[in-house]
Every structure is written in structure tokens, then in C-alpha cells.
Amino acid sequence: MTFLDTNICLDLLAKRSPWHEDAEQLVAFHIKKSMKLGVSTISIPILTFLLKRYHKEIDTKNVLCNLIKFIGLLDVNRKMTEAAINSTWKDIEDCMQYECARYHNALMIITRNKQDFNQSEIPVMTSAEWVKEFCN
């Protein structure tokens, strides 16, 4: 399973240039090859807030409903949350994303901010790096 950080989902949903093209290609490849994609449940309220605040033209509920049709929702539990709170990571939310990816056996984390995951034991790539590595 490939884990998508919130910023990749936002790039995809809000068609943020220039990143959305790579995000779209990554998702399309996974769907075509029947490969699993996952996003943590904590990404949903974050995406809702960001889309409603900065992308008012987007029908937030509709795009999120469509998103979860092809990207699995991965639960975050108390143990993951406590691990993130007690970690040495600078950002608790990034660590919660990591703990979710780790718990659900992600093989890769895709993010636009690799430095946020510099303590990750799971390989981390940007969507552009992933597309270059696997689609070309």
C-alpha cells in the first residue's frame, strides 16, 4: 500500500499547480494496476478545512466522497496518537501520519514535504519522484 500525505490529496483535489499532474498520474497508475492507496482519517478534516477556506469553488463533500472511492481510509488509534505525541518529531500531525502509515504496513509514503518525514523508517518520495521512478 502506498500512503498519501494530506498535501498530496490537496494537490489532487484542488488541482494545485504544478503538483497536481504528478499526483493524478500516481493515482491513475495505482488504479490501473489495482495497487492500494491509503490516506489517514485525520487527513479528512484537514482537507475539509483547507478546501473550504482556500478553495471555496470546490464542492468539498463531493470531492471527498469521490476520493474515498479509490483511496482507502486508514484509521488512526490512540496508540498511534500517543506515539506521535511522545515522539521526537517536530510536528505531531506529521508523526501521526507516519504512525498511521507504519501501522497499516505502507511500503511508501508520498508527500510534497519530505523533510517532514526525515525520521521515517518507511521510504518517502514526492509524487514527482515517484512518477519519474515508476512511470517513465
C-alpha positions, 0 to 999 in steps of 0.5 A: 500500500502506498500512503498519501500525505494530506498535501498530496490529496490537496494537490489532487483535489484542488488541482494545485499547480504544478503538483497536481499532474504528478499526483493524478498520474500516481493515482491513475497508475495505482488504479490501473494496476489495482495497487492500494492507496491509503490516506489517514482519517485525520487527513479528512478534516484537514482537507475539509478545512483547507478546501473550504477556506482556500478553495471555496469553488470546490464542492468539498463533500463531493470531492471527498466522497469521490476520493474515498472511492479509490483511496482507502481510509486508514484509521488512526488509534490512540496508540498511534496518537500517543506515539506521535505525541511522545515522539521526537518529531517536530510536528505531531500531525506529521508523526501521526501520519507516519504512525498511521502509515507504519501501522497499516504496513505502507511500503511508501509514503508520498508527500510534497514535504519530505523533510517532514518525514526525515525520521521515517523508517518507511521510504518517502518520495514526492509524487514527482519522484515517484512518477519519474521512478515508476512511470517513465 
